[in-house]
Amino acid sequence: MRRVAPWIKTATTVRGDGSKVIRYESFRNPNAIESRKEALPHANGVGVWFHTSYFLIGPDGTEKEYHTMKAAKQAAEKEAEK
């Protein structure tokens, strides 16, 4: 049975518009994961809604987007096995 790496929140950045970036790292995995919540304006121009994407960031700086944190973690584990 393989051991799943624990992911630890290492940084949080909050912008003035309410957007937020949270970085997760693991001591067992060379990759990092960023949760990016961005403020998107409503179609009528009044207010915003928030959308979160998860990015797997490789040691070389390459990024791949995922829709869930679970999918990003699974991809990170798969990449680390290579």
PDB file of N, CA, C and O in Angstrom:
ATOM      1  N   MET A   1       0.845  -1.186   0.000  1.00  0.00           N
ATOM      2  CA  MET A   1       0.000   0.000   0.000  1.00  0.00           C
ATOM      3  C   MET A   1       0.888   1.247   0.000  1.00  0.00           C
ATOM      4  O   MET A   1       1.809   1.355   0.809  1.00  0.00           O
ATOM      5  N   ARG A   2       0.617   2.163  -0.885  1.00  0.00           N
ATOM      6  CA  ARG A   2       1.434   3.372  -0.936  1.00  0.00           C
ATOM      7  C   ARG A   2       0.921   4.404   0.062  1.00  0.00           C
ATOM      8  O   ARG A   2      -0.273   4.472   0.356  1.00  0.00           O
ATOM      9  N   ARG A   3       1.831   5.187   0.565  1.00  0.00           N
ATOM     10  CA  ARG A   3       1.470   6.210   1.544  1.00  0.00           C
ATOM     11  C   ARG A   3       1.176   7.518   0.828  1.00  0.00           C
ATOM     12  O   ARG A   3       1.940   7.948  -0.036  1.00  0.00           O
ATOM     13  N   VAL A   4       0.099   8.130   1.180  1.00  0.00           N
ATOM     14  CA  VAL A   4      -0.284   9.410   0.592  1.00  0.00           C
ATOM     15  C   VAL A   4       0.405  10.529   1.364  1.00  0.00           C
ATOM     16  O   VAL A   4       0.408  10.544   2.595  1.00  0.00           O
ATOM     17  N   ALA A   5       0.980  11.451   0.629  1.00  0.00           N
ATOM     18  CA  ALA A   5       1.707  12.549   1.250  1.00  0.00           C
ATOM     19  C   ALA A   5       0.753  13.532   1.917  1.00  0.00           C
ATOM     20  O   ALA A   5      -0.276  13.878   1.336  1.00  0.00           O
ATOM     21  N   PRO A   6       1.073  13.989   3.125  1.00  0.00           N
ATOM     22  CA  PRO A   6       0.241  15.030   3.743  1.00  0.00           C
ATOM     23  C   PRO A   6       0.529  16.380   3.088  1.00  0.00           C
ATOM     24  O   PRO A   6       1.687  16.724   2.851  1.00  0.00           O
ATOM     25  N   TRP A   7      -0.501  17.124   2.803  1.00  0.00           N
ATOM     26  CA  TRP A   7      -0.358  18.432   2.173  1.00  0.00           C
ATOM     27  C   TRP A   7      -0.572  19.503   3.235  1.00  0.00           C
ATOM     28  O   TRP A   7      -1.578  19.500   3.945  1.00  0.00           O
ATOM     29  N   ILE A   8       0.381  20.413   3.333  1.00  0.00           N
ATOM     30  CA  ILE A   8       0.373  21.446   4.363  1.00  0.00           C
ATOM     31  C   ILE A   8       0.241  22.817   3.702  1.00  0.00           C
ATOM     32  O   ILE A   8       0.938  23.121   2.734  1.00  0.00           O
ATOM     33  N   LYS A   9      -0.661  23.637   4.236  1.00  0.00           N
ATOM     34  CA  LYS A   9      -0.832  25.004   3.731  1.00  0.00           C
ATOM     35  C   LYS A   9       0.413  25.806   4.110  1.00  0.00           C
ATOM     36  O   LYS A   9       0.718  25.954   5.293  1.00  0.00           O
ATOM     37  N   THR A  10       1.140  26.328   3.100  1.00  0.00           N
ATOM     38  CA  THR A  10       2.385  27.039   3.372  1.00  0.00           C
ATOM     39  C   THR A  10       2.308  28.541   3.110  1.00  0.00           C
ATOM     40  O   THR A  10       3.150  29.296   3.598  1.00  0.00           O
ATOM     41  N   ALA A  11       1.320  28.979   2.355  1.00  0.00           N
ATOM     42  CA  ALA A  11       1.209  30.420   2.069  1.00  0.00           C
ATOM     43  C   ALA A  11      -0.225  30.762   1.669  1.00  0.00           C
ATOM     44  O   ALA A  11      -0.925  29.963   1.047  1.00  0.00           O
ATOM     45  N   THR A  12      -0.635  31.957   2.038  1.00  0.00           N
ATOM     46  CA  THR A  12      -1.946  32.481   1.638  1.00  0.00           C
ATOM     47  C   THR A  12      -1.777  33.926   1.201  1.00  0.00           C
ATOM     48  O   THR A  12      -1.160  34.728   1.903  1.00  0.00           O
ATOM     49  N   THR A  13      -2.327  34.254   0.040  1.00  0.00           N
ATOM     50  CA  THR A  13      -2.300  35.614  -0.471  1.00  0.00           C
ATOM     51  C   THR A  13      -3.731  36.044  -0.749  1.00  0.00           C
ATOM     52  O   THR A  13      -4.449  35.366  -1.484  1.00  0.00           O
ATOM     53  N   VAL A  14      -4.152  37.164  -0.170  1.00  0.00           N
ATOM     54  CA  VAL A  14      -5.496  37.696  -0.393  1.00  0.00           C
ATOM     55  C   VAL A  14      -5.368  39.044  -1.085  1.00  0.00           C
ATOM     56  O   VAL A  14      -4.607  39.907  -0.648  1.00  0.00           O
ATOM     57  N   ARG A  15      -6.113  39.216  -2.162  1.00  0.00           N
ATOM     58  CA  ARG A  15      -6.087  40.480  -2.900  1.00  0.00           C
ATOM     59  C   ARG A  15      -7.276  41.342  -2.488  1.00  0.00           C
ATOM     60  O   ARG A  15      -8.210  40.866  -1.842  1.00  0.00           O
ATOM     61  N   GLY A  16      -7.229  42.588  -2.862  1.00  0.00           N
ATOM     62  CA  GLY A  16      -8.278  43.540  -2.504  1.00  0.00           C
ATOM     63  C   GLY A  16      -9.649  43.214  -3.055  1.00  0.00           C
ATOM     64  O   GLY A  16     -10.657  43.595  -2.460  1.00  0.00           O
ATOM     65  N   ASP A  17      -9.711  42.515  -4.183  1.00  0.00           N
ATOM     66  CA  ASP A  17     -11.011  42.187  -4.782  1.00  0.00           C
ATOM     67  C   ASP A  17     -11.620  40.914  -4.201  1.00  0.00           C
ATOM     68  O   ASP A  17     -12.676  40.469  -4.650  1.00  0.00           O
ATOM     69  N   GLY A  18     -10.959  40.327  -3.205  1.00  0.00           N
ATOM     70  CA  GLY A  18     -11.467  39.112  -2.582  1.00  0.00           C
ATOM     71  C   GLY A  18     -10.856  37.842  -3.142  1.00  0.00           C
ATOM     72  O   GLY A  18     -11.107  36.754  -2.624  1.00  0.00           O
ATOM     73  N   SER A  19     -10.054  37.963  -4.199  1.00  0.00           N
ATOM     74  CA  SER A  19      -9.378  36.799  -4.753  1.00  0.00           C
ATOM     75  C   SER A  19      -8.358  36.282  -3.743  1.00  0.00           C
ATOM     76  O   SER A  19      -7.799  37.045  -2.954  1.00  0.00           O
ATOM     77  N   LYS A  20      -8.128  34.963  -3.784  1.00  0.00           N
ATOM     78  CA  LYS A  20      -7.227  34.361  -2.818  1.00  0.00           C
ATOM     79  C   LYS A  20      -6.422  33.241  -3.466  1.00  0.00           C
ATOM     80  O   LYS A  20      -6.953  32.471  -4.266  1.00  0.00           O
ATOM     81  N   VAL A  21      -5.132  33.150  -3.117  1.00  0.00           N
ATOM     82  CA  VAL A  21      -4.279  32.054  -3.562  1.00  0.00           C
ATOM     83  C   VAL A  21      -3.728  31.371  -2.322  1.00  0.00           C
ATOM     84  O   VAL A  21      -3.121  32.012  -1.464  1.00  0.00           O
ATOM     85  N   ILE A  22      -3.949  30.052  -2.236  1.00  0.00           N
ATOM     86  CA  ILE A  22      -3.423  29.268  -1.127  1.00  0.00           C
ATOM     87  C   ILE A  22      -2.478  28.220  -1.713  1.00  0.00           C
ATOM     88  O   ILE A  22      -2.843  27.489  -2.634  1.00  0.00           O
ATOM     89  N   ARG A  23      -1.269  28.157  -1.175  1.00  0.00           N
ATOM     90  CA  ARG A  23      -0.264  27.203  -1.655  1.00  0.00           C
ATOM     91  C   ARG A  23      -0.129  26.057  -0.659  1.00  0.00           C
ATOM     92  O   ARG A  23      -0.038  26.266   0.551  1.00  0.00           O
ATOM     93  N   TYR A  24      -0.118  24.833  -1.206  1.00  0.00           N
ATOM     94  CA  TYR A  24       0.048  23.620  -0.409  1.00  0.00           C
ATOM     95  C   TYR A  24       1.305  22.894  -0.872  1.00  0.00           C
ATOM     96  O   TYR A  24       1.565  22.793  -2.071  1.00  0.00           O
ATOM     97  N   GLU A  25       2.079  22.393   0.078  1.00  0.00           N
ATOM     98  CA  GLU A  25       3.283  21.649  -0.243  1.00  0.00           C
ATOM     99  C   GLU A  25       3.361  20.411   0.639  1.00  0.00           C
ATOM    100  O   GLU A  25       2.717  20.334   1.685  1.00  0.00           O
ATOM    101  N   SER A  26       4.161  19.446   0.199  1.00  0.00           N
ATOM    102  CA  SER A  26       4.347  18.212   0.943  1.00  0.00           C
ATOM    103  C   SER A  26       5.829  17.885   0.984  1.00  0.00           C
ATOM    104  O   SER A  26       6.536  18.070  -0.007  1.00  0.00           O
ATOM    105  N   PHE A  27       6.303  17.401   2.124  1.00  0.00           N
ATOM    106  CA  PHE A  27       7.707  17.039   2.233  1.00  0.00           C
ATOM    107  C   PHE A  27       8.003  15.729   1.500  1.00  0.00           C
ATOM    108  O   PHE A  27       9.169  15.398   1.288  1.00  0.00           O
ATOM    109  N   ARG A  28       6.978  14.986   1.112  1.00  0.00           N
ATOM    110  CA  ARG A  28       7.167  13.734   0.375  1.00  0.00           C
ATOM    111  C   ARG A  28       6.970  13.893  -1.128  1.00  0.00           C
ATOM    112  O   ARG A  28       7.095  12.918  -1.869  1.00  0.00           O
ATOM    113  N   ASN A  29       6.669  15.087  -1.587  1.00  0.00           N
ATOM    114  CA  ASN A  29       6.330  15.299  -2.990  1.00  0.00           C
ATOM    115  C   ASN A  29       7.003  16.574  -3.486  1.00  0.00           C
ATOM    116  O   ASN A  29       6.902  17.614  -2.836  1.00  0.00           O
ATOM    117  N   PRO A  30       7.696  16.511  -4.637  1.00  0.00           N
ATOM    118  CA  PRO A  30       8.386  17.701  -5.151  1.00  0.00           C
ATOM    119  C   PRO A  30       7.445  18.741  -5.779  1.00  0.00           C
ATOM    120  O   PRO A  30       7.860  19.867  -6.056  1.00  0.00           O
ATOM    121  N   ASN A  31       6.199  18.369  -6.000  1.00  0.00           N
ATOM    122  CA  ASN A  31       5.216  19.269  -6.600  1.00  0.00           C
ATOM    123  C   ASN A  31       4.552  20.133  -5.533  1.00  0.00           C
ATOM    124  O   ASN A  31       4.629  19.844  -4.339  1.00  0.00           O
ATOM    125  N   ALA A  32       3.903  21.188  -5.986  1.00  0.00           N
ATOM    126  CA  ALA A  32       3.104  22.044  -5.103  1.00  0.00           C
ATOM    127  C   ALA A  32       1.715  22.165  -5.727  1.00  0.00           C
ATOM    128  O   ALA A  32       1.541  21.943  -6.926  1.00  0.00           O
ATOM    129  N   ILE A  33       0.741  22.514  -4.913  1.00  0.00           N
ATOM    130  CA  ILE A  33      -0.620  22.734  -5.395  1.00  0.00           C
ATOM    131  C   ILE A  33      -1.047  24.126  -4.951  1.00  0.00           C
ATOM    132  O   ILE A  33      -0.841  24.508  -3.799  1.00  0.00           O
ATOM    133  N   GLU A  34      -1.643  24.885  -5.868  1.00  0.00           N
ATOM    134  CA  GLU A  34      -2.199  26.191  -5.523  1.00  0.00           C
ATOM    135  C   GLU A  34      -3.695  26.187  -5.765  1.00  0.00           C
ATOM    136  O   GLU A  34      -4.168  25.774  -6.824  1.00  0.00           O
ATOM    137  N   SER A  35      -4.426  26.651  -4.775  1.00  0.00           N
ATOM    138  CA  SER A  35      -5.861  26.874  -4.876  1.00  0.00           C
ATOM    139  C   SER A  35      -6.018  28.350  -5.222  1.00  0.00           C
ATOM    140  O   SER A  35      -5.614  29.217  -4.447  1.00  0.00           O
ATOM    141  N   ARG A  36      -6.601  28.637  -6.377  1.00  0.00           N
ATOM    142  CA  ARG A  36      -6.751  30.030  -6.818  1.00  0.00           C
ATOM    143  C   ARG A  36      -8.235  30.376  -6.939  1.00  0.00           C
ATOM    144  O   ARG A  36      -8.933  29.887  -7.828  1.00  0.00           O
ATOM    145  N   LYS A  37      -8.696  31.227  -6.028  1.00  0.00           N
ATOM    146  CA  LYS A  37     -10.079  31.699  -6.047  1.00  0.00           C
ATOM    147  C   LYS A  37     -10.069  33.083  -6.670  1.00  0.00           C
ATOM    148  O   LYS A  37      -9.437  34.002  -6.149  1.00  0.00           O
ATOM    149  N   GLU A  38     -10.768  33.230  -7.783  1.00  0.00           N
ATOM    150  CA  GLU A  38     -10.774  34.525  -8.464  1.00  0.00           C
ATOM    151  C   GLU A  38     -12.171  35.112  -8.487  1.00  0.00           C
ATOM    152  O   GLU A  38     -13.170  34.395  -8.554  1.00  0.00           O
ATOM    153  N   ALA A  39     -12.218  36.439  -8.430  1.00  0.00           N
ATOM    154  CA  ALA A  39     -13.480  37.174  -8.483  1.00  0.00           C
ATOM    155  C   ALA A  39     -13.811  37.460  -9.943  1.00  0.00           C
ATOM    156  O   ALA A  39     -13.060  38.147 -10.636  1.00  0.00           O
ATOM    157  N   LEU A  40     -14.938  36.929 -10.403  1.00  0.00           N
ATOM    158  CA  LEU A  40     -15.374  37.143 -11.779  1.00  0.00           C
ATOM    159  C   LEU A  40     -16.627  38.019 -11.763  1.00  0.00           C
ATOM    160  O   LEU A  40     -17.552  37.752 -10.996  1.00  0.00           O
ATOM    161  N   PRO A  41     -16.671  39.062 -12.599  1.00  0.00           N
ATOM    162  CA  PRO A  41     -17.840  39.937 -12.597  1.00  0.00           C
ATOM    163  C   PRO A  41     -19.083  39.225 -13.138  1.00  0.00           C
ATOM    164  O   PRO A  41     -18.996  38.402 -14.051  1.00  0.00           O
ATOM    165  N   HIS A  42     -20.231  39.555 -12.562  1.00  0.00           N
ATOM    166  CA  HIS A  42     -21.492  39.036 -13.078  1.00  0.00           C
ATOM    167  C   HIS A  42     -21.733  39.609 -14.474  1.00  0.00           C
ATOM    168  O   HIS A  42     -21.208  40.667 -14.819  1.00  0.00           O
ATOM    169  N   ALA A  43     -22.522  38.907 -15.263  1.00  0.00           N
ATOM    170  CA  ALA A  43     -22.806  39.334 -16.639  1.00  0.00           C
ATOM    171  C   ALA A  43     -23.464  40.708 -16.703  1.00  0.00           C
ATOM    172  O   ALA A  43     -23.260  41.451 -17.663  1.00  0.00           O
ATOM    173  N   ASN A  44     -24.257  41.049 -15.681  1.00  0.00           N
ATOM    174  CA  ASN A  44     -24.939  42.347 -15.699  1.00  0.00           C
ATOM    175  C   ASN A  44     -24.045  43.481 -15.189  1.00  0.00           C
ATOM    176  O   ASN A  44     -24.459  44.639 -15.151  1.00  0.00           O
ATOM    177  N   GLY A  45     -22.807  43.129 -14.796  1.00  0.00           N
ATOM    178  CA  GLY A  45     -21.851  44.150 -14.357  1.00  0.00           C
ATOM    179  C   GLY A  45     -21.983  44.558 -12.904  1.00  0.00           C
ATOM    180  O   GLY A  45     -21.219  45.400 -12.432  1.00  0.00           O
ATOM    181  N   VAL A  46     -22.935  43.980 -12.184  1.00  0.00           N
ATOM    182  CA  VAL A  46     -23.143  44.333 -10.779  1.00  0.00           C
ATOM    183  C   VAL A  46     -22.618  43.192  -9.906  1.00  0.00           C
ATOM    184  O   VAL A  46     -23.178  42.095  -9.914  1.00  0.00           O
ATOM    185  N   GLY A  47     -21.565  43.445  -9.169  1.00  0.00           N
ATOM    186  CA  GLY A  47     -21.024  42.447  -8.258  1.00  0.00           C
ATOM    187  C   GLY A  47     -20.157  41.398  -8.938  1.00  0.00           C
ATOM    188  O   GLY A  47     -19.914  41.453 -10.144  1.00  0.00           O
ATOM    189  N   VAL A  48     -19.695  40.443  -8.140  1.00  0.00           N
ATOM    190  CA  VAL A  48     -18.821  39.380  -8.637  1.00  0.00           C
ATOM    191  C   VAL A  48     -19.273  38.031  -8.061  1.00  0.00           C
ATOM    192  O   VAL A  48     -20.033  37.964  -7.095  1.00  0.00           O
ATOM    193  N   TRP A  49     -18.781  36.974  -8.685  1.00  0.00           N
ATOM    194  CA  TRP A  49     -18.927  35.635  -8.132  1.00  0.00           C
ATOM    195  C   TRP A  49     -17.538  35.019  -8.113  1.00  0.00           C
ATOM    196  O   TRP A  49     -16.663  35.433  -8.874  1.00  0.00           O
ATOM    197  N   PHE A  50     -17.333  34.037  -7.254  1.00  0.00           N
ATOM    198  CA  PHE A  50     -16.003  33.466  -7.075  1.00  0.00           C
ATOM    199  C   PHE A  50     -15.914  32.077  -7.684  1.00  0.00           C
ATOM    200  O   PHE A  50     -16.821  31.256  -7.547  1.00  0.00           O
ATOM    201  N   HIS A  51     -14.793  31.834  -8.364  1.00  0.00           N
ATOM    202  CA  HIS A  51     -14.525  30.540  -8.984  1.00  0.00           C
ATOM    203  C   HIS A  51     -13.153  30.070  -8.497  1.00  0.00           C
ATOM    204  O   HIS A  51     -12.188  30.834  -8.521  1.00  0.00           O
ATOM    205  N   THR A  52     -13.068  28.812  -8.055  1.00  0.00           N
ATOM    206  CA  THR A  52     -11.810  28.266  -7.566  1.00  0.00           C
ATOM    207  C   THR A  52     -11.311  27.188  -8.512  1.00  0.00           C
ATOM    208  O   THR A  52     -12.058  26.294  -8.908  1.00  0.00           O
ATOM    209  N   SER A  53     -10.032  27.287  -8.869  1.00  0.00           N
ATOM    210  CA  SER A  53      -9.337  26.274  -9.654  1.00  0.00           C
ATOM    211  C   SER A  53      -8.123  25.832  -8.858  1.00  0.00           C
ATOM    212  O   SER A  53      -7.626  26.558  -7.997  1.00  0.00           O
ATOM    213  N   TYR A  54      -7.656  24.627  -9.160  1.00  0.00           N
ATOM    214  CA  TYR A  54      -6.504  24.066  -8.457  1.00  0.00           C
ATOM    215  C   TYR A  54      -5.420  23.782  -9.478  1.00  0.00           C
ATOM    216  O   TYR A  54      -5.677  23.158 -10.507  1.00  0.00           O
ATOM    217  N   PHE A  55      -4.204  24.241  -9.195  1.00  0.00           N
ATOM    218  CA  PHE A  55      -3.106  24.104 -10.124  1.00  0.00           C
ATOM    219  C   PHE A  55      -2.005  23.248  -9.515  1.00  0.00           C
ATOM    220  O   PHE A  55      -1.531  23.510  -8.409  1.00  0.00           O
ATOM    221  N   LEU A  56      -1.605  22.216 -10.263  1.00  0.00           N
ATOM    222  CA  LEU A  56      -0.462  21.403  -9.888  1.00  0.00           C
ATOM    223  C   LEU A  56       0.761  22.082 -10.481  1.00  0.00           C
ATOM    224  O   LEU A  56       0.837  22.288 -11.693  1.00  0.00           O
ATOM    225  N   ILE A  57       1.709  22.425  -9.635  1.00  0.00           N
ATOM    226  CA  ILE A  57       2.912  23.135 -10.073  1.00  0.00           C
ATOM    227  C   ILE A  57       4.097  22.200  -9.902  1.00  0.00           C
ATOM    228  O   ILE A  57       4.426  21.790  -8.789  1.00  0.00           O
ATOM    229  N   GLY A  58       4.732  21.872 -11.017  1.00  0.00           N
ATOM    230  CA  GLY A  58       5.874  20.973 -11.000  1.00  0.00           C
ATOM    231  C   GLY A  58       7.133  21.678 -10.520  1.00  0.00           C
ATOM    232  O   GLY A  58       7.166  22.905 -10.432  1.00  0.00           O
ATOM    233  N   PRO A  59       8.175  20.903 -10.207  1.00  0.00           N
ATOM    234  CA  PRO A  59       9.439  21.486  -9.747  1.00  0.00           C
ATOM    235  C   PRO A  59      10.073  22.421 -10.782  1.00  0.00           C
ATOM    236  O   PRO A  59      10.844  23.314 -10.429  1.00  0.00           O
ATOM    237  N   ASP A  60       9.742  22.210 -12.063  1.00  0.00           N
ATOM    238  CA  ASP A  60      10.282  23.059 -13.130  1.00  0.00           C
ATOM    239  C   ASP A  60       9.402  24.271 -13.414  1.00  0.00           C
ATOM    240  O   ASP A  60       9.703  25.055 -14.315  1.00  0.00           O
ATOM    241  N   GLY A  61       8.312  24.435 -12.654  1.00  0.00           N
ATOM    242  CA  GLY A  61       7.439  25.598 -12.814  1.00  0.00           C
ATOM    243  C   GLY A  61       6.255  25.382 -13.739  1.00  0.00           C
ATOM    244  O   GLY A  61       5.440  26.289 -13.905  1.00  0.00           O
ATOM    245  N   THR A  62       6.137  24.210 -14.344  1.00  0.00           N
ATOM    246  CA  THR A  62       4.996  23.952 -15.218  1.00  0.00           C
ATOM    247  C   THR A  62       3.722  23.841 -14.381  1.00  0.00           C
ATOM    248  O   THR A  62       3.759  23.399 -13.233  1.00  0.00           O
ATOM    249  N   GLU A  63       2.609  24.245 -14.963  1.00  0.00           N
ATOM    250  CA  GLU A  63       1.329  24.233 -14.258  1.00  0.00           C
ATOM    251  C   GLU A  63       0.292  23.456 -15.049  1.00  0.00           C
ATOM    252  O   GLU A  63       0.275  23.489 -16.279  1.00  0.00           O
ATOM    253  N   LYS A  64      -0.580  22.750 -14.320  1.00  0.00           N
ATOM    254  CA  LYS A  64      -1.716  22.079 -14.945  1.00  0.00           C
ATOM    255  C   LYS A  64      -2.927  22.325 -14.061  1.00  0.00           C
ATOM    256  O   LYS A  64      -2.855  22.173 -12.842  1.00  0.00           O
ATOM    257  N   GLU A  65      -4.035  22.704 -14.676  1.00  0.00           N
ATOM    258  CA  GLU A  65      -5.243  23.076 -13.939  1.00  0.00           C
ATOM    259  C   GLU A  65      -6.161  21.872 -13.714  1.00  0.00           C
ATOM    260  O   GLU A  65      -6.322  21.019 -14.587  1.00  0.00           O
ATOM    261  N   TYR A  66      -6.762  21.830 -12.511  1.00  0.00           N
ATOM    262  CA  TYR A  66      -7.728  20.803 -12.146  1.00  0.00           C
ATOM    263  C   TYR A  66      -8.948  21.482 -11.532  1.00  0.00           C
ATOM    264  O   TYR A  66      -8.862  22.605 -11.034  1.00  0.00           O
ATOM    265  N   HIS A  67     -10.081  20.789 -11.572  1.00  0.00           N
ATOM    266  CA  HIS A  67     -11.318  21.362 -11.048  1.00  0.00           C
ATOM    267  C   HIS A  67     -11.526  21.087  -9.564  1.00  0.00           C
ATOM    268  O   HIS A  67     -12.293  21.783  -8.898  1.00  0.00           O
ATOM    269  N   THR A  68     -10.834  20.059  -9.046  1.00  0.00           N
ATOM    270  CA  THR A  68     -10.971  19.740  -7.623  1.00  0.00           C
ATOM    271  C   THR A  68      -9.595  19.549  -6.991  1.00  0.00           C
ATOM    272  O   THR A  68      -8.625  19.217  -7.671  1.00  0.00           O
ATOM    273  N   MET A  69      -9.530  19.763  -5.695  1.00  0.00           N
ATOM    274  CA  MET A  69      -8.297  19.550  -4.949  1.00  0.00           C
ATOM    275  C   MET A  69      -7.928  18.064  -4.981  1.00  0.00           C
ATOM    276  O   MET A  69      -6.752  17.715  -5.081  1.00  0.00           O
ATOM    277  N   LYS A  70      -8.918  17.210  -4.897  1.00  0.00           N
ATOM    278  CA  LYS A  70      -8.686  15.773  -4.911  1.00  0.00           C
ATOM    279  C   LYS A  70      -7.983  15.355  -6.202  1.00  0.00           C
ATOM    280  O   LYS A  70      -7.033  14.574  -6.165  1.00  0.00           O
ATOM    281  N   ALA A  71      -8.443  15.866  -7.337  1.00  0.00           N
ATOM    282  CA  ALA A  71      -7.840  15.539  -8.628  1.00  0.00           C
ATOM    283  C   ALA A  71      -6.399  16.052  -8.700  1.00  0.00           C
ATOM    284  O   ALA A  71      -5.524  15.368  -9.231  1.00  0.00           O
ATOM    285  N   ALA A  72      -6.152  17.237  -8.175  1.00  0.00           N
ATOM    286  CA  ALA A  72      -4.794  17.797  -8.179  1.00  0.00           C
ATOM    287  C   ALA A  72      -3.861  16.964  -7.303  1.00  0.00           C
ATOM    288  O   ALA A  72      -2.712  16.724  -7.674  1.00  0.00           O
ATOM    289  N   LYS A  73      -4.349  16.521  -6.140  1.00  0.00           N
ATOM    290  CA  LYS A  73      -3.536  15.688  -5.253  1.00  0.00           C
ATOM    291  C   LYS A  73      -3.220  14.340  -5.896  1.00  0.00           C
ATOM    292  O   LYS A  73      -2.091  13.856  -5.805  1.00  0.00           O
ATOM    293  N   GLN A  74      -4.201  13.742  -6.538  1.00  0.00           N
ATOM    294  CA  GLN A  74      -3.984  12.462  -7.207  1.00  0.00           C
ATOM    295  C   GLN A  74      -2.955  12.593  -8.323  1.00  0.00           C
ATOM    296  O   GLN A  74      -2.100  11.724  -8.491  1.00  0.00           O
ATOM    297  N   ALA A  75      -3.040  13.679  -9.083  1.00  0.00           N
ATOM    298  CA  ALA A  75      -2.073  13.911 -10.165  1.00  0.00           C
ATOM    299  C   ALA A  75      -0.676  14.140  -9.595  1.00  0.00           C
ATOM    300  O   ALA A  75       0.309  13.682 -10.174  1.00  0.00           O
ATOM    301  N   ALA A  76      -0.581  14.843  -8.465  1.00  0.00           N
ATOM    302  CA  ALA A  76       0.716  15.076  -7.838  1.00  0.00           C
ATOM    303  C   ALA A  76       1.338  13.769  -7.371  1.00  0.00           C
ATOM    304  O   ALA A  76       2.538  13.554  -7.541  1.00  0.00           O
ATOM    305  N   GLU A  77       0.533  12.901  -6.789  1.00  0.00           N
ATOM    306  CA  GLU A  77       1.035  11.594  -6.344  1.00  0.00           C
ATOM    307  C   GLU A  77       1.511  10.757  -7.532  1.00  0.00           C
ATOM    308  O   GLU A  77       2.545  10.093  -7.467  1.00  0.00           O
ATOM    309  N   LYS A  78       0.736  10.801  -8.616  1.00  0.00           N
ATOM    310  CA  LYS A  78       1.091  10.054  -9.824  1.00  0.00           C
ATOM    311  C   LYS A  78       2.408  10.585 -10.427  1.00  0.00           C
ATOM    312  O   LYS A  78       3.258   9.805 -10.856  1.00  0.00           O
ATOM    313  N   GLU A  79       2.561  11.895 -10.454  1.00  0.00           N
ATOM    314  CA  GLU A  79       3.793  12.509 -10.971  1.00  0.00           C
ATOM    315  C   GLU A  79       4.995  12.145 -10.112  1.00  0.00           C
ATOM    316  O   GLU A  79       6.087  11.927 -10.637  1.00  0.00           O
ATOM    317  N   ALA A  80       4.809  12.079  -8.813  1.00  0.00           N
ATOM    318  CA  ALA A  80       5.918  11.786  -7.901  1.00  0.00           C
ATOM    319  C   ALA A  80       6.382  10.343  -8.045  1.00  0.00           C
ATOM    320  O   ALA A  80       7.538  10.035  -7.757  1.00  0.00           O
ATOM    321  N   GLU A  81       5.492   9.454  -8.487  1.00  0.00           N
ATOM    322  CA  GLU A  81       5.859   8.055  -8.667  1.00  0.00           C
ATOM    323  C   GLU A  81       6.748   7.842  -9.875  1.00  0.00           C
ATOM    324  O   GLU A  81       7.440   6.827  -9.950  1.00  0.00           O
ATOM    325  N   LYS A  82       6.751   8.763 -10.819  1.00  0.00           N
ATOM    326  CA  LYS A  82       7.544   8.623 -12.059  1.00  0.00           C
ATOM    327  C   LYS A  82       9.021   8.694 -11.762  1.00  0.00           C
ATOM    328  O   LYS A  82       9.839   8.596 -12.676  1.00  0.00           O
TER     329      LYS A  82
END
